[in-house]
Amino acid sequence: MISRSLLRQLPARITTGAYVLNSGLGKLHADQQAAESMHGWAANTYPLLGKLDPQRFAKLLAAGEIATGVALLVPLVPGIVAGAALTGFGGALLGLYLKTPGMRQERSLRPTEQGISLAKDVWLVGIGLSLVLDDVMREER
């Protein structure tokens, strides 16, 4: 029998999981130019990533997105696990938004035109936290 908690989570898990999985699959076979672009952007925000080869970085990023998407889509994965993965992934993307020059209006969290594509990732963090909280607070325990 499907739990009430899982039923509550399904719309968010399916829509977000499909989106993240598709994004990861799209990066899986990134060409050299795309890999270098993704790597350069991430390494500027997270300098430790600069030590990775761009193609390796792109494959690891793709694998992380695919794993997160699958965790969201597979009902056997507890919401707390899938939500934590999504929160971490979304949080890393928000780090790019917060630390990359030109993404935010001066002295504000409000995005510039260039920053809108990253600012929207706040929804990933919100959905991830909601899944975690739903599992932590569920009444079936």
Summary of the structure (lengths in Angstrom):
residues: 141
radius of gyration: 16.4
end to end distance: 15.4
largest distance: 51.7
contacts: 431
relative contact order: 0.16
helix: 74%
strand: 1%
